[in-house]
Amino acid sequence: MPHLFWGGADCVELAARFGTPLYVLDESVIRARCAEVRRDFLDRWPNASASYASKAFLTRTMARIVEEEGLGLDVVSLGELHTALSAGFPASRIEMHGSAKSEAELNAALDAGVGCIVVDGLMELEVLADLAARRERRAEILLRVTPGVAPHTHAYIATGHQGSKFGLPLDGDLLPQAVRLALDREFISLRGLHFHVGSQIFDPTAHVRSVIRVVEAMKRLREELGFRVLELNMGGGFGARSHPSEPHVPLSLFADAMMEALERACRVEGLEVPAVSMEPGRWIVSEAGITLYRVETVKELPGVTYVGVDGGMADNPRPALYQAVYRAVVANRPEELPDSEGTKVSMVGKCCETGDILIEEAALPPVRRGEVLALFNTGAYTFSMAGNYNRLCRPAVVLVKGGQAEVIAERQTLDDLLRGDRIPQRLARRGD
Ligand SMILES: Cc1ncc(COP(=O)(O)O)c(C=O)c1O
């Protein structure tokens, strides 16, 4: 039976060559998604721009690919900003996000000259206005708003509902207050508004309802404060499928629905259509990635067989965080089906937590110790969320193109785990 190939490379060989667990990214899938953004958003609608939400996955190589593909980059921290800048990513194409930005982050964004800062609240706006004034450097900003719409997704990855910690509510006085403050401050240039409803969403209803609610707010801001929204950023959140056999979620499903709603609502309200932007993360990178694990143990209990692998929640906390759903195959016989009569098979990680379950009910045939399993759709929010729980080393990332695999992030070593580890003098021993 043929092995699983990813980006033209044999996954069994990748596991043998680079070790496991291993994140494997197919460069051609990432580039195809960026091309789809250009074709179905940037080239289709006037005054459109798009950034890749780098929280999904960021290394310097990823920043290079995104730059070459003509997208901007959304960053939320000093670390993401530093990674982007050290890859030579143009600062003018970076947007600085974050729901609790530190002064150091705002200063770094101003010093770098990022294209836009998305301001999350009033307090941040005041701090930013002072920092910008001190430098006499103008900050281009969008105000993040909470459209008050609940998308169909897990509560932990919904962001645009009433009471969310992100942004300013559309109703009430906070938004007009922020707009007034931004217009008053000399070194703040308020371009418009931003919303992001949530993540892993497969139906554009919540995005469309958000657009309509935001246009109503745009009208109020125009009438009450004379402020015209020049740009509307509509966030990301477009879903990624859990197996390559499922239908691809086209960007146009969201882009067309949001743009048609925006044009219609602006026409009804007598407003000019603003410039538009979006910032998908997982939709660009998630399906490009798989994670390869080696089976360490198979434990058959009454009613359940546990397949324990050499990674888990340390390299992929998403199932434990918000019940993310995955699918897996055996890399040396990917087409083999589970036993129809078989008991439930759970693919579990090696961490000391009962909740370290990668797949609760895995459609796997009987597997043997030492075989390689491939978990699909792991390009987003795995490497970027990985930790060192149980002092596990973070896996390597390889990028594959035309069958050629290269390491773009090295596997952590045991010595890496000790970097920065200090023993106080009173506990020191010779040889430490
Ligand atoms: C403001 C903002 N934009 C974009 C994204 C990207 O979301 P996704 O990866 O689901 O497209 C997020 C995710 O948390 C976000 O908070």
The ligand as a Gaussian input file, in Angstrom:
#p B3LYP/6-31G(d) Opt

LIG

0 1
 C       -7.911000      40.070000      15.523000
 C       -7.728000      38.753000      14.888000
 N       -7.594000      38.689000      13.556000
 C       -7.407000      37.519000      12.935000
 C       -7.344000      36.333000      13.640000
 C       -7.123000      35.067000      12.887000
 O       -8.127000      34.154000      13.072000
 P       -8.132000      32.850000      12.197000
 O       -6.809000      32.195000      12.369000
 O       -9.229000      32.018000      12.732000
 O       -8.342000      33.270000      10.774000
 C       -7.506000      36.348000      15.022000
 C       -7.474000      35.117000      15.808000
 O       -7.518000      35.059000      16.998000
 C       -7.698000      37.606000      15.665000
 O       -7.855000      37.686000      16.993000

